[in-house]
């Protein structure tokens, strides 16, 4: 029997027990005077109803609320001991037909404060002119479904662009088969689009792994300096091509518990992002330090910066503060989303400080390995106060 069925059964027991208790009340009262008070079945049922996670309310044939719990008030379908009109009509139907009725009880008004975005209920007949409304807050499920639909739509759009470009360029190569110069030019564009498509697919797979049910590999003790060196090695060619010098602080000797591949990928994404949004010749710096049991790796650029209205959203999948520039640099719009999820899966977070025209600082914060907790702090400039913080466990 399901939890909802148990609640319905217990409520039925409560109602029947109330009638039986009325008949035998006088005899029970005489016995109660001779022994300590004991919990009755009705008391226990009342506690079950009041502690239920779902909103529960019993409605009689006259539309009156007989029993309800605090959760039913929180979900908004019981107010001042009166049921929502939709719940009342569903109860009438359930009592009349003897069949369960599903009803949407999502709040329709604009109450002050947070309220559920989707409340779905099943109204079941209890017999003798009573029905129970069993309602659950489905807001999270609705939000996740909307996120999934948006993600599928975005993926479809992002994949169509390079695939369509590859088809057009292949046709151009065929048309220019007798012109070696044009074939070479179009072939170079095909290579760039193919590279971009490969990067997009790789990042989609990585993001799916981070946000799906697949368990991460067992974390190992890693030297932060090795992770930094490998990420710099991956980004060196892009930085040199853009004429940007990356300055790095001295070795730290810090340790973290993590997955090497994921941490290197996250840090590489931050460095590549800094390079992509910096002007040629402008500096990019990387620093690391130990603070309050956490290893912080900060990547700072002197680029265009990010406007305040974009700072909370740059970690969303496919979100681009500057779409034109992102496409020009071959960005997929997934890099920062991957950074956020890597940090969350390691029990950390990623922080952003940015000012338009000044630059940005992205700080990857990962809990330090317990041995590192006694290590002295590594000298580093104080980070600016973060304007946007993405906590572990949160994002669409």
C-alpha positions as CSV (number, residue, x, y, z in Angstrom):
1,X,0.0,0.0,0.0
2,X,1.3,3.5,-0.9
3,X,1.9,6.2,1.7
4,X,-1.1,8.2,0.3
5,X,-3.3,5.0,0.6
6,X,-2.1,4.6,4.2
7,X,-3.1,8.2,5.0
8,X,-6.5,7.7,3.5
9,X,-7.0,4.5,5.5
10,X,-5.9,6.1,8.7
11,X,-8.3,9.0,8.1
12,X,-11.1,6.6,7.6
13,X,-10.1,4.9,10.9
14,X,-10.1,8.4,12.5
15,X,-13.7,9.1,11.2
16,X,-15.0,5.7,12.2
17,X,-13.2,5.8,15.5
18,X,-14.8,9.1,16.3
19,X,-18.3,7.5,16.0
20,X,-17.3,4.5,18.1
21,X,-15.7,6.8,20.6
22,X,-19.0,8.7,20.9
23,X,-20.9,5.5,21.8
24,X,-18.4,4.2,24.3
25,X,-17.3,7.5,25.6
26,X,-19.0,7.3,29.0
27,X,-17.6,3.9,29.8
28,X,-14.1,4.9,28.6
29,X,-14.3,8.0,30.7
30,X,-14.9,6.0,33.8
31,X,-11.9,3.7,33.0
32,X,-9.7,6.7,32.2
33,X,-10.2,8.1,35.7
34,X,-8.6,4.9,37.1
35,X,-5.4,4.8,35.0
36,X,-3.0,7.2,33.3
37,X,-4.1,8.7,29.9
38,X,-3.1,6.7,26.9
39,X,-2.8,7.6,23.2
40,X,-5.8,6.5,21.1
41,X,-5.8,5.4,17.5
42,X,-7.5,8.8,16.7
43,X,-4.6,10.6,18.3
44,X,-2.0,8.7,16.3
45,X,-3.9,9.2,13.0
46,X,-4.1,12.9,13.8
47,X,-0.3,13.0,14.2
48,X,0.2,11.1,11.0
49,X,-1.9,13.5,9.1
50,X,-0.3,16.6,10.6
51,X,3.2,15.3,10.0
52,X,2.6,14.3,6.3
53,X,4.8,15.9,3.7
54,X,1.8,16.2,1.3
55,X,-1.1,18.5,2.0
56,X,-4.0,16.5,3.3
57,X,-7.6,17.6,3.9
58,X,-10.8,15.7,4.4
59,X,-13.9,17.3,2.9
60,X,-17.5,16.3,3.6
61,X,-20.5,16.2,1.2
62,X,-21.3,19.8,2.2
63,X,-17.9,21.1,1.2
64,X,-16.7,21.7,4.7
65,X,-13.1,20.8,5.8
66,X,-13.3,18.2,8.6
67,X,-9.6,17.5,9.1
68,X,-6.6,19.1,7.5
69,X,-2.8,19.5,8.2
70,X,-0.6,22.6,8.1
71,X,0.9,21.6,4.8
72,X,-2.5,22.0,3.1
73,X,-2.5,25.6,4.2
74,X,1.1,26.1,3.0
75,X,0.1,24.7,-0.4
76,X,-2.8,27.1,-0.5
77,X,-5.8,24.9,-1.0
78,X,-7.2,25.3,2.5
79,X,-7.7,28.8,3.9
80,X,-9.6,29.8,7.0
81,X,-10.8,26.2,7.2
82,X,-12.4,26.5,3.8
83,X,-11.3,24.4,0.8
84,X,-10.2,25.8,-2.6
85,X,-13.2,25.8,-4.9
86,X,-11.4,23.4,-7.3
87,X,-10.8,21.0,-4.4
88,X,-14.4,21.3,-3.2
89,X,-15.8,20.5,-6.7
90,X,-13.4,17.6,-7.1
91,X,-14.5,16.2,-3.7
92,X,-18.2,16.5,-4.7
93,X,-17.4,14.5,-7.9
94,X,-15.4,11.9,-6.0
95,X,-18.1,11.4,-3.5
96,X,-20.8,11.2,-6.2
97,X,-19.0,8.8,-8.5
98,X,-16.9,6.8,-5.9
99,X,-13.9,7.3,-8.2
100,X,-10.6,9.2,-7.6
101,X,-10.3,12.6,-9.2
102,X,-7.1,14.3,-10.2
103,X,-7.1,18.1,-10.0
104,X,-4.6,21.0,-10.4
105,X,-4.5,23.1,-7.2
106,X,-1.7,25.5,-8.2
107,X,-2.3,28.9,-6.5
108,X,-4.0,31.3,-8.8
109,X,-3.4,34.5,-6.9
110,X,-0.3,36.5,-6.3
111,X,0.4,36.0,-2.6
112,X,3.3,37.8,-1.0
113,X,6.4,35.6,-0.5
114,X,7.4,32.3,-2.1
115,X,4.6,30.0,-3.2
116,X,4.5,26.7,-5.1
117,X,4.5,26.9,-8.9
118,X,2.7,23.5,-9.4
119,X,0.4,21.7,-6.9
120,X,-1.2,18.5,-8.2
121,X,-3.7,16.6,-6.1
122,X,-5.7,13.4,-6.1
123,X,-9.1,13.4,-4.4
124,X,-10.2,10.0,-3.2
125,X,-13.6,9.0,-1.8
126,X,-13.6,7.7,1.7
127,X,-17.3,6.6,1.9
128,X,-20.1,7.9,4.0
129,X,-20.0,11.3,2.3
130,X,-16.3,12.1,2.8
131,X,-13.4,12.6,0.5
132,X,-9.7,13.2,1.1
133,X,-7.6,15.6,-0.9
134,X,-3.9,14.5,-1.1
135,X,-1.8,17.2,-2.7
136,X,1.9,17.4,-3.5
137,X,4.2,20.3,-4.5
138,X,5.4,19.4,-8.0
139,X,7.2,22.7,-8.6
140,X,10.7,21.1,-8.7
141,X,9.6,18.4,-11.2
142,X,8.0,21.1,-13.4
143,X,11.1,23.2,-13.3
144,X,13.3,20.3,-14.2
145,X,11.1,19.4,-17.1
146,X,11.2,23.0,-18.4
147,X,15.0,22.9,-18.0
148,X,15.2,19.7,-19.9
149,X,13.0,21.1,-22.8
150,X,15.2,24.2,-22.9
151,X,18.3,22.1,-22.9
152,X,17.1,19.9,-25.8
153,X,16.0,23.0,-27.8
154,X,19.4,24.7,-27.2
155,X,21.4,21.6,-28.1
156,X,19.4,21.2,-31.3
157,X,20.1,24.8,-32.3
158,X,23.8,24.6,-31.4
159,X,24.3,21.4,-33.3
160,X,22.4,22.6,-36.4
161,X,24.8,25.6,-36.8
162,X,28.1,23.7,-37.4
163,X,26.4,20.8,-39.2
164,X,24.7,23.2,-41.6
165,X,28.0,25.1,-42.1
166,X,29.8,21.9,-42.9
167,X,27.2,20.9,-45.5
168,X,27.4,24.3,-47.2
169,X,31.2,24.3,-47.1
170,X,31.3,20.8,-48.6
171,X,29.1,21.9,-51.5
172,X,31.4,24.9,-52.0
173,X,34.5,22.6,-52.2
174,X,32.7,20.5,-54.8
175,X,31.9,23.6,-56.8
176,X,35.4,24.9,-56.6
177,X,37.1,21.5,-57.3
178,X,39.2,23.0,-60.1
179,X,40.4,26.0,-58.1
180,X,43.1,24.9,-55.6
181,X,43.1,28.2,-53.8
182,X,39.3,28.1,-53.1
183,X,39.5,24.4,-52.1
184,X,42.2,25.3,-49.6
185,X,40.2,28.2,-48.2
186,X,37.0,26.2,-47.8
187,X,38.9,23.2,-46.4
188,X,40.3,25.5,-43.6
189,X,36.7,26.6,-42.7
190,X,35.5,23.0,-42.7
191,X,38.3,22.1,-40.3
192,X,37.4,25.0,-38.0
193,X,33.7,24.0,-38.0
194,X,34.5,20.3,-37.5
195,X,36.7,21.3,-34.5
196,X,34.0,23.4,-33.0
197,X,31.5,20.6,-33.5
198,X,33.8,18.1,-31.8
199,X,34.4,20.4,-28.9
200,X,30.6,20.9,-28.5
201,X,29.9,17.2,-28.5
202,X,32.8,16.6,-26.0
203,X,31.5,19.3,-23.6
204,X,27.9,18.0,-23.9
205,X,29.1,14.5,-22.9
206,X,31.1,16.0,-20.0
207,X,28.1,18.1,-18.8
208,X,25.8,15.1,-19.1
209,X,28.1,13.1,-16.9
210,X,28.3,15.8,-14.3
211,X,24.6,16.4,-14.0
212,X,23.4,12.9,-14.6
213,X,23.2,9.8,-12.5
214,X,26.7,8.5,-13.4
215,X,28.9,8.4,-10.3
216,X,32.1,10.2,-10.3
217,X,35.3,8.2,-10.0
218,X,36.8,7.8,-6.6
219,X,38.5,11.0,-5.6
220,X,42.3,11.0,-5.2
221,X,44.8,13.2,-3.5
222,X,46.0,15.7,-6.1
223,X,48.7,18.4,-6.0
224,X,47.2,21.7,-7.0
225,X,50.4,22.7,-8.7
226,X,50.2,19.7,-11.1
227,X,46.6,20.5,-12.0
228,X,47.6,24.2,-12.7
229,X,50.6,23.2,-14.8
230,X,48.5,20.8,-17.0
231,X,45.7,23.3,-17.5
232,X,48.3,26.0,-18.5
233,X,49.8,23.5,-20.9
234,X,46.4,23.0,-22.6
235,X,45.8,26.7,-22.9
236,X,49.3,27.8,-23.9
237,X,48.8,27.6,-27.6
238,X,45.5,29.6,-27.6
239,X,47.2,32.3,-25.4
240,X,50.2,32.6,-27.7
241,X,48.0,32.8,-30.7
242,X,46.1,35.7,-29.1
243,X,49.3,37.5,-28.0
244,X,48.4,37.1,-24.3
245,X,50.9,36.3,-21.6
246,X,49.7,34.3,-18.6
247,X,51.5,35.2,-15.4
248,X,51.4,32.5,-12.6
249,X,52.3,32.8,-8.9
250,X,54.9,30.5,-7.2
251,X,54.3,26.9,-6.5
252,X,52.1,26.3,-3.4
253,X,52.4,22.7,-2.4
254,X,48.6,22.6,-1.7
255,X,46.6,19.3,-1.9
256,X,43.0,18.6,-2.7
257,X,40.8,15.5,-3.0
258,X,39.5,15.4,-6.5
259,X,39.2,14.0,-10.0
260,X,42.2,15.1,-12.0
261,X,40.6,15.1,-15.4
262,X,37.6,17.1,-14.2
263,X,39.6,19.7,-12.3
264,X,42.0,20.2,-15.2
265,X,39.1,20.7,-17.6
266,X,37.4,23.2,-15.3
267,X,40.6,25.2,-14.8
268,X,41.4,25.1,-18.6
269,X,37.9,26.4,-19.3
270,X,38.5,29.4,-16.9
271,X,41.8,30.2,-18.6
272,X,40.5,29.8,-22.1
273,X,37.6,32.0,-21.2
274,X,39.9,34.7,-19.8
275,X,42.0,34.6,-23.0
276,X,39.0,34.7,-25.3
277,X,37.6,37.8,-23.7
278,X,40.9,39.7,-23.4
279,X,42.4,42.1,-25.9
280,X,45.7,41.1,-27.6
281,X,48.6,42.0,-25.3
282,X,46.5,42.4,-22.2
283,X,47.6,40.3,-19.1
284,X,45.9,37.2,-17.7
285,X,47.0,36.0,-14.2
286,X,46.6,32.8,-12.2
287,X,47.0,32.6,-8.4
288,X,46.4,30.0,-5.8
289,X,46.1,30.1,-2.0
290,X,44.8,28.3,1.0
291,X,42.1,30.0,3.0
292,X,39.7,28.7,5.7
293,X,40.1,25.0,4.8
294,X,39.7,25.7,1.1
295,X,42.1,25.9,-1.9
296,X,41.3,28.9,-4.1
297,X,42.5,29.1,-7.7
298,X,41.8,32.5,-9.2
299,X,42.0,33.4,-12.9
300,X,42.0,37.2,-13.5
301,X,41.8,39.0,-16.8
302,X,41.8,42.7,-17.8
303,X,39.2,42.1,-20.6
304,X,35.8,43.5,-21.3
305,X,34.2,42.5,-18.0
306,X,30.7,41.3,-17.4
307,X,27.7,43.6,-16.7
308,X,25.9,43.0,-13.4
309,X,22.7,41.8,-15.1
310,X,24.7,39.0,-16.8
311,X,26.7,37.9,-13.8
312,X,24.1,35.5,-12.3
313,X,23.5,33.8,-15.6
314,X,26.9,33.3,-17.1
315,X,27.0,29.8,-15.5
316,X,23.9,28.7,-17.3
317,X,24.2,26.3,-20.2
318,X,24.5,28.1,-23.6
319,X,24.1,31.5,-22.0
320,X,26.4,34.1,-23.6
321,X,26.8,37.6,-22.3
322,X,28.3,38.6,-25.7
323,X,26.9,36.1,-28.3
324,X,28.7,37.7,-31.2
325,X,32.1,37.5,-29.5
326,X,31.5,34.1,-28.2
327,X,30.8,32.7,-31.6
328,X,33.8,34.5,-33.1
329,X,36.1,32.8,-30.6
330,X,34.5,29.4,-31.2
331,X,32.8,29.3,-27.7
332,X,30.1,26.7,-27.1
333,X,28.4,28.4,-24.1
334,X,29.0,25.3,-22.0
335,X,32.4,26.1,-20.5
336,X,31.3,27.9,-17.4
337,X,28.4,25.5,-16.8
338,X,31.0,22.7,-16.7
339,X,33.1,24.7,-14.2
340,X,30.1,25.2,-11.9
341,X,29.2,21.5,-11.9
342,X,32.8,20.3,-11.4
343,X,33.1,22.6,-8.4
344,X,29.7,21.4,-7.0
345,X,30.7,17.7,-7.5
346,X,33.8,18.4,-5.4
347,X,31.9,20.1,-2.6
348,X,33.1,23.5,-3.7
349,X,31.9,26.5,-5.6
350,X,33.0,29.0,-8.2
351,X,32.9,32.8,-7.5
352,X,32.8,35.7,-9.9
353,X,33.9,39.2,-9.5
354,X,33.7,41.5,-12.6
355,X,33.4,45.1,-13.6
356,X,32.7,46.2,-17.2
357,X,35.8,47.8,-18.7
358,X,38.1,46.5,-15.9
359,X,38.0,42.8,-16.1
360,X,36.9,39.7,-14.3
361,X,38.1,37.2,-11.7
362,X,36.8,33.7,-11.6
363,X,37.8,31.8,-8.4
364,X,37.5,28.0,-8.2
365,X,37.2,27.0,-4.6
366,X,37.7,23.3,-3.6
367,X,37.9,21.9,-0.1
368,X,41.6,21.2,0.8
369,X,42.9,17.8,1.6
370,X,43.0,17.4,5.4
371,X,46.9,17.4,5.4
372,X,46.8,20.9,3.8
373,X,44.7,22.3,6.6
374,X,47.8,22.8,8.7
375,X,49.8,24.4,5.9
376,X,50.6,28.1,6.1
377,X,48.5,30.4,3.8
378,X,50.2,31.2,0.5
379,X,50.7,34.9,0.1
380,X,48.4,36.2,-2.6
381,X,46.6,39.5,-3.2
382,X,43.2,39.7,-1.6
383,X,40.4,38.8,-4.0
384,X,37.8,41.4,-4.7
385,X,34.4,40.9,-3.0
386,X,32.5,38.5,-5.2
387,X,29.4,39.9,-6.9
388,X,28.0,36.5,-7.9
389,X,28.4,33.2,-6.1
390,X,27.3,29.8,-7.4
391,X,26.9,27.5,-4.5
392,X,27.4,23.7,-4.7
393,X,24.2,21.9,-5.7
394,X,22.3,24.5,-7.4
395,X,21.8,25.1,-11.3
396,X,19.8,24.4,-14.1
